[in-house]
Amino acid sequence: MAVEASSSPLSGLWQPQSHLKNLYYGPSCVQKHLLSTLPSQSSKAFVITGRSIATKTPLIQQLENLLGTHHAGTFSHIKQHGPVAEVDQAMDLVVRDPSIDTIISVGGGSPIDAAKTISFRTNEKTGHYLIHLTIPTTLSAAECTAGGGYTKADGVKTGFMAPEMGVSAIFYDPCYAKYTPTKLWLATGVRAVDHAVETFYHPYATEMPWKALSIWALGVLFDCLPNAKSSHPNDEDVMTRLMLAAFASSGLRGKNVKGGMGLSHSLGYGLGSPYGIPHGETSCLTLGDVVKLKAETEDAKQIARLLPATGGKVSGNAREDAREVGSRIIELVATLGLRQNLTERGVGKDQVPIIVGRATGGMKEGPVYDAVTHLVEGLY
């Protein structure tokens, strides 16, 4: 049942997602709890990750040693945005071994989404989903949704959702996150900011717990991300707080939520895989300007509620306060050293109509199309 939320009168419906059974957090939580989270004493687990984590850190060897006889194999070639060819290769390895009942993703959004996709497609072939355990090493919060996807050969990402493909257990372990490059850590933190902010103009976002926790998450992100610029990867408390904030920004959506997030996310998908821009960096490009655009609409009243979490003082003028939220997001991105433009990313201005079309669901004209076109032109 999908029920739109309303702020006047205050009403809505939140239905908890059933896929998440355990959320562990803190130093060495993988070492302490992973084995006890496997479905059975005879479980076989297949590990999905990317090349950098597998070859430039000790994490995968460490994980394989921990799993011992439970380890059924590792695929370490998942690239950014999860190209379909690599997902297919991993899938072939998994379905060859009928003893595999668990998949463990290690990394950011790409291996997590790839593992969800493999679980979904395993069910299509065998009639059962894999238990998915994940050890996130970024703040992208891909572990929070029961949706996955991959990038097709034409560079466009496709996604799908099923409750059974959601993650069963999350391990927010700073001992794994400490190997994440600082720039990637901070950029995915802005992605979590994107989740928290776009919650406030999502038509299905409920007051409790999603919006309430998003406000908390935004406050933690604005507080900890500048700190993390200098302290990462040495401050385990800051890393853990940021991972929990990333979860709070997206993990309590509810299973009855329909559709995607908002314009910043839509622009992110239009810019991400087609041009090789990581989704954290797309949020750095788009979110502040999207919020300023939304500040001129009826969404201003909701956005203005976020101002105290960003360190601002409420004036009582909703549009002015909402614009200030956008300005503070832009300022945060600059403070983190993440400001850039589409020219620097090698995206030509001839791509503007294509980007706008992707972000608006194929629009070619009209007030919304014109407003989004003006916004994208301003990203150069």
N, C-alpha and C positions, 0 to 999 in steps of 0.2 A: 504494500500500500504506500503510495507516494502522496504526501500532503505538503503543499507549499507552506513555508513559515511566514508569519506576518508580525510586524512590529506594532501595528495598530489595527485592531486590538492584538495584544501579545498572544500568539497562538502558534501551534505547530505540532509536529510529531517526530520523535527521535526513536529509531529502532536500532538497537545495538547490533553490530556485526558479530557473527558467531564464529568466524574463522580463527581469531586470535585467542589462544589459550594461555600463553605465558609471555610476560615481558620482563626480562632480566636486565639489570643495569648496574654499572659499577665495574671497577678494575677486576680483571680475571674472572668475570662472570661466565665466560665461555668455558674456561678450565674447570670451574666449579660445577656447572649445571648442564652442559651440553649433552653428555652421555645419558643423564637421567631423563632427558627430554625426548630421546629417541622412542619411537612407538613400542619397541619390544627389545628384549635381550638379544634377539637374532637379527635385528634390523641391519640393512645395508644402505649406506648413504653415499650419494654421488655429489661431488662438489662442483659448483659453477663459479667461475671468477674471471678476471681479466689478466692479461699478460703482465702488466706492471706489478700487480700484487703478487703474482706467482713467481716472477723472476727477480724483482728488486726488493722484496721483503722476505722475512722468514715465516710469514703468517701461514701459508698453505702447507709447508712442511710441518709446521707446528700443529696445525689442525689435523693433518693426516696421521701424525704420530698419536695425537689424542684419540682419534677414532679407532686406531688399531685395526682389529679384524672387522670392524663395522665399515671400514672404508672400501667402497666399491669402485672408485675411480674419480678422476678429476678432469674437467675441461676448462682450460685457462686461456681461451682465445676469444672471449666475448669482447667486442670492441664497443666504442661509444655509440649509443643509440641502438645497440643490438641488431646489427644487420642480419637479415633472414638466413643467409648462407651459414653463418656461425651457429645460429640457433638450430638449424637443421642438422648440422654436424653433431652437436651435443645431443640432440634428440635421438639420433641414430644410435649413439653409444648407450643411452639410457634404456631404450626399448629392447636392446639385445640381451639385457640381463634382467630376467623376470624377478630376481631376488631383491632388486632395488625397490624400497618402499619410501625412501626419504631423499629429498634434495636439499642441499645446503648452499645457499648463495652467500658469497663474500664480496663486498665491494659497494659500489654506488647503484644508481638506478638501472644501469644496463644489465649487470648480472642478475639483479633482483627481478627485473621484468622478464629476462630470459628464462629464469627458473620458473616463474609463474606460467609463462607460455608453454614450457616443456611439460609442466604438470597438467595443464589443460589438454595438451595434445596427447599426452600419455593416456588420459582418460578416454579420448576419442578412439584410441587404438586398443586399449586393454579393458576399459570399463571401470577404471579406478584412478583417482587422483593420487599424486604423491604428497606425503607430508612435507611441508616446506618450512625449514628453519633458516633464519637469516642472521648474518652478522654484518650490519651496515657499517661502512667506513666513510660515509659522507652524510650530509644533512638533507639529502634530497627527499627523504620520506617516502620513497617508492614502496617501502615495506608496509605502508599504512593502508593501502587499498587492495581490494580483491580484483584488480584489473591489471592487465599486462599488455605487452605489445612488442613489435619488432619493426625494423625499417625495411621496406621493400626495396627491390633492386633499383627503382626509380628515385630513391632517396626520401620518399614520403613515408612517414610512420603510420602504422595502423594499430589500433588498439581494440581490446575486447574485455569483457568483464563477466565473471561467474563467481558466486560466493565461495565455491569449493576450491578455487585457485588462490585464495588468500593465504597469507603467511600464518603458520600455526604458532611459532615462537620467535620472538625478537631478542637479540642479545646486543645491548648497547654497551660495548666494552671498549673503554678508552685505550686499552692495551693493543687493540686492533686499529683504532682510529688514529693513533699517533704516527702511523706511517703515511697518512694522507698528506699530500703537498698542501702547504698553507693556503695557496691561492684557490685550490679546488675546495678546501674546507670552508673558506670564507664565501666563495661564490655559491656553493650549495646552501650555505646559511641564508643567503639572500633569497634563494629559492624557497626556503622555509618561511621567510618573511612574506613572500608572495602568497603562499598558502594561507597564512594567518590573515592577511589583508583581504584577499579575495573572498574569504569566508563571509565577510560583512556585506557583500552585495550579491551573495548567492541566494537564489529564491527558495532553496530548501535548507538553508543553514538555520538550525535551531538555537534558541537562546541557551539552552542547557543540554548537553555540555559543550557543544562545538564552539559557539561564540565565546562563552565564558573562558574556555581554555585557550582559545586563540588570542584573546587579550593578554592572558598571562604569558603565553608563548612569545608574543611580540615584545613584551617588556623584557623578557630574558634575552631574546635575540639582540635587541638594541643595547642591552647592558653588556652582554658577553662577547659579541662579535668583535668590537673594537679591542677588547682585552685579548681575544684569541689571536689577533694580528701579531702581537708581540710574544704571547705566551705559548702558542701552539708549537710543538706538541708536548710541552712539558707540564701543563696544568691539567691533571686528570679530572679535577672537579669541574673546571670550565668546560672541558670536552663533554663530560657526562650531562651537565646542565643543558648544553646546546643540543645534544641528542634527544633529551627528553622534551625540549621545546619544539624540536622538529616533529616529534611524535604528536605533541599536543596541538600543533598547527593543522594536522591532517588526519590523525588517527581516530578521531571521534566523530567522523562525518555521519555515520549511520547508514544502514544498508538501504534505506528508502530514498537516498539522495539520487536525483536524476541529473544526467548531463555532466558536462565538464565543469571547470571552475569559473573562469571569467576571461575578460579580454586579454589580460597579461599572459595568462596561460595559453590562450588561443594563438596569440602572436608568437609565443615561445615555440609552439609546435610548428608554426609556419616558418620560423627562422632556424629552428634547431637542426634536425637531421638533414634538411635540404642543403644547408650551407655549412654543416659541420661545426655548429656553435653549441657548446654544452648548455644544458637547460639552466644551470645556475647562472651562466653568463647572459642567457636571454632575459632572465628576470632582472639582472642588473641593467640591461638596456631598456626594458619596457615598463617596469612596475611603477616607478615614480611618475612618469608621464601619463600612464593609464589612470592612476589615482587622480591626477590633476584634471584629466578629462572627465572622469566620473564625478568629480567635485561640482561640476556644473549641472548635474542631474539630480533626480530625486534620491539617488544613493548617498548624497552628501551627508545626510543626517546620521546614517549608519557609520560611514567612514570617520566622521568627526569624533565618534566614541573612542577611536583608537589613539587620539592625540596624546593623552596622558601616558600611554604605554611607550610612546616614542620620545618621551621627555618634554613634551610641549604643554602649554597651559591653555585650557579651554577659554575661548572668548565669548561663547554663546551664539556666535554667527556660524551656522553649520557649514556653509560653503567656504567661508574663510578658514575655518578649522580643518576642513577636509583638504583644502589646497595646501595647508601647512603640513598635513600628514605626507602628501606627495613630496613636498620640498624636503622634509626630514628624511624620507627614503633616499632621495637623490643625494643628500648630504652624507648619509650613511655609506652609500656605495662609493662616494668619493673618498671618505675617510678610510675605507678598506682598501683603497688603491685599485678599484675595479671599474672605474669609469672607462668607457670606450664608445665607439660609434660604428655604424655599419660599414663605413668606408674602410676603417681599420680592420674590419673582419673580411674585407674583400667582396662585399655584396654591392653590386652595381645598382645605380638608381633606376635602371630599367626593370629591376625586379620588384619595384614598389607595387604595381598592380597585382602581381602574382602573390606577394606576401599578404596584401590586404584581402585578396580573394580567399586565400586559405584561412585567414583569421576570421572572416565574416561569413564563412559557409558558402562561398561562391557569389556573393553580391558583386554587382558591377556598377551600381549607381545608387543614389539616395543619400539622405542626411547622415546615416550611420557610416556608409561607405566613405563619404567625404571627410567625416571627422577622423576616421581611422587612417585614411590616406594622409591627412595633414599630420597626424601623430607619427606615422612611419617616416614621412619625409623629414620630420624633425630629429630622427635617430641618426641622420648622416652628419 
